[in-house]
Amino acid sequence: MTITYTLNKEDFLEHMLYTASKSNIIKKKRLRTKVLLPLLLIAAGGYFWVQQPEGYTGYAYFAAAILWYFLYPIYERGVYKRQYRKHIDAHYTNRIGIENQLRFEDDHLHAQNSTGSSQTHIEEFESLIEIRDHFFLKMKSELYLVIPKRDVTNHKAFIDKIQQCEIPYLLETNWEWK
């Protein structure tokens, strides 16, 4: 089975957002950012409320904490997208629009594009992850092959070939960047 595909900026962005959403380090960082400042604002609001019970300063801090907790995640999603787009523009421009070819052979996967070719033993692949618009072929070394669904003519045959190679298949079509 041979698959020929090209990657664009959105393919790389989707991959980066997916891997970020699965990273424990980034999950902890995002949770810390979402929760820590509101807790500090609540503490400051409590202090001002005790010091000046008739004033509105404490209430303003409480309101700011609530707004931050609910609105910051929306803002943060955009920040990550902007940062990753800048990273793609800086580091991936030579890989955008280049035709890639994957060919499954008996015990390895042969990948080729205009810059060279490589062979990877099937045992080195950890899983195939399917999201709404992409397949991610994850290696044990935490590297990924990004395969856009638009370039795979027969999704079922591709998934069957992966399963024949005894590579676990994960269906995450409901995944979205949050």
C-alpha positions as CSV (number, residue, x, y, z in Angstrom):
1,M,0.0,0.0,0.0
2,T,1.3,3.4,-1.0
3,I,0.1,6.8,0.2
4,T,1.2,10.1,-1.4
5,Y,0.4,13.3,0.5
6,T,1.5,16.9,1.0
7,L,1.4,18.8,4.2
8,N,0.4,22.5,4.7
9,K,0.6,24.8,7.7
10,E,-2.7,23.8,9.1
11,D,-1.6,20.1,9.1
12,F,1.4,21.0,11.2
13,L,-0.7,23.3,13.5
14,E,-3.2,20.5,14.1
15,H,-0.4,18.1,15.0
16,M,1.2,20.6,17.4
17,L,-2.1,21.4,19.1
18,Y,-2.9,17.7,19.4
19,T,0.5,16.8,21.0
20,A,0.2,19.9,23.3
21,S,-3.2,18.7,24.5
22,K,-1.8,15.3,25.4
23,S,1.4,16.6,27.1
24,N,1.2,16.4,30.9
25,I,3.6,19.3,31.3
26,I,1.5,21.6,29.2
27,K,-1.7,20.4,30.9
28,K,-0.3,21.2,34.3
29,K,1.0,24.6,33.1
30,R,-2.4,25.6,31.6
31,L,-4.2,24.5,34.8
32,R,-1.7,26.4,37.0
33,T,-2.2,29.5,34.9
34,K,-6.0,29.2,35.0
35,V,-6.2,28.6,38.7
36,L,-3.3,30.4,40.4
37,L,-4.1,34.0,39.5
38,P,-7.8,33.7,40.5
39,L,-6.7,32.3,43.9
40,L,-4.3,35.2,44.4
41,L,-7.1,37.6,43.4
42,I,-9.5,35.9,45.8
43,A,-6.9,36.2,48.6
44,A,-6.3,39.9,47.9
45,G,-10.1,40.4,47.6
46,G,-10.6,38.8,51.0
47,Y,-7.9,41.0,52.5
48,F,-9.5,44.2,51.1
49,W,-13.0,43.0,52.1
50,V,-11.8,42.4,55.7
51,Q,-9.9,45.7,55.8
52,Q,-12.7,47.8,54.2
53,P,-16.0,46.0,54.5
54,E,-18.0,48.9,53.2
55,G,-15.7,49.4,50.1
56,Y,-15.9,47.8,46.7
57,T,-12.3,46.9,46.3
58,G,-12.7,43.3,47.6
59,Y,-15.7,42.8,45.3
60,A,-13.7,44.0,42.3
61,Y,-11.0,41.5,43.1
62,F,-13.6,38.7,43.4
63,A,-15.1,39.7,40.1
64,A,-11.7,39.8,38.4
65,A,-11.0,36.3,39.7
66,I,-14.2,34.9,38.3
67,L,-13.7,36.6,34.9
68,W,-10.1,35.4,34.7
69,Y,-11.1,31.8,35.5
70,F,-13.8,31.7,32.7
71,L,-12.3,34.0,30.0
72,Y,-8.6,33.3,30.2
73,P,-8.9,29.7,28.7
74,I,-10.5,31.2,25.6
75,Y,-7.7,33.7,25.2
76,E,-5.0,31.1,26.0
77,R,-6.2,28.9,23.1
78,G,-5.6,31.7,20.7
79,V,-2.1,32.4,22.2
80,Y,-1.1,28.8,21.7
81,K,-2.3,28.9,18.1
82,R,-0.4,32.1,17.4
83,Q,2.8,30.8,19.0
84,Y,2.6,27.5,17.0
85,R,1.9,29.4,13.8
86,K,5.0,31.5,14.3
87,H,7.0,28.3,15.0
88,I,5.8,26.7,11.9
89,D,6.6,29.8,9.8
90,A,10.1,29.8,11.3
91,H,11.0,26.1,11.2
92,Y,8.7,24.2,8.8
93,T,8.6,26.3,5.6
94,N,10.9,23.9,3.8
95,R,8.5,21.0,4.5
96,I,5.2,22.7,3.4
97,G,3.9,21.7,0.0
98,I,6.5,18.9,-0.5
99,E,5.1,15.6,-1.8
100,N,5.7,12.7,0.6
101,Q,5.2,9.1,0.0
102,L,4.6,6.2,2.5
103,R,4.9,2.7,1.3
104,F,4.2,-0.3,3.6
105,E,6.5,-3.2,3.0
106,D,6.7,-6.6,4.8
107,D,8.4,-5.5,8.0
108,H,9.0,-1.8,7.6
109,L,7.5,1.5,6.4
110,H,9.4,3.3,3.6
111,A,9.0,7.1,3.7
112,Q,10.3,9.2,0.8
113,N,10.2,12.9,-0.3
114,S,12.4,15.2,-2.3
115,T,14.9,15.5,0.5
116,G,15.5,11.8,1.0
117,S,14.1,8.5,2.2
118,S,14.0,6.4,5.3
119,Q,12.9,3.0,6.4
120,T,11.4,2.3,9.8
121,H,10.7,-1.1,11.3
122,I,7.0,-1.7,12.0
123,E,7.8,-2.6,15.6
124,E,9.0,1.1,16.1
125,F,5.4,2.4,15.7
126,E,3.4,2.8,18.9
127,S,0.0,3.7,17.6
128,L,-2.1,5.1,14.8
129,I,-4.3,8.0,16.1
130,E,-7.2,9.2,14.0
131,I,-8.7,12.6,14.6
132,R,-11.3,14.4,12.5
133,D,-9.0,15.5,9.6
134,H,-5.7,13.6,10.2
135,F,-4.0,10.4,11.0
136,F,-1.0,10.5,13.3
137,L,1.3,7.6,13.1
138,K,3.2,7.7,16.5
139,M,6.6,6.2,16.9
140,K,8.0,4.9,20.2
141,S,10.5,7.7,20.0
142,E,7.6,10.2,20.4
143,L,8.0,11.3,16.7
144,Y,4.9,11.5,14.6
145,L,4.1,11.0,10.9
146,V,1.3,13.4,10.1
147,I,-1.0,12.1,7.3
148,P,-3.9,14.3,6.2
149,K,-7.1,12.3,5.6
150,R,-7.8,14.3,2.5
151,D,-4.9,12.5,0.8
152,V,-5.8,8.9,1.9
153,T,-8.2,7.6,-0.7
154,N,-9.4,4.6,1.3
155,H,-9.4,5.2,5.0
156,K,-10.7,1.7,5.9
157,A,-7.9,0.0,3.9
158,F,-5.3,2.2,5.5
159,I,-6.6,1.4,9.0
160,D,-6.8,-2.3,8.2
161,K,-3.2,-2.3,7.0
162,I,-2.1,-0.7,10.2
163,Q,-4.0,-3.2,12.3
164,Q,-2.5,-6.1,10.2
165,C,0.9,-4.8,11.3
166,E,-0.4,-5.1,14.9
167,I,-0.1,-1.3,15.5
168,P,-2.8,-0.2,18.0
169,Y,-5.4,2.1,16.5
170,L,-6.9,5.0,18.6
171,L,-10.0,6.7,17.3
172,E,-10.3,10.3,18.6
173,T,-12.5,11.9,16.0
174,N,-14.1,14.1,18.8
175,W,-10.8,15.7,19.7
176,E,-10.7,19.4,19.4
177,W,-8.3,22.0,20.7
178,K,-9.6,23.5,23.9
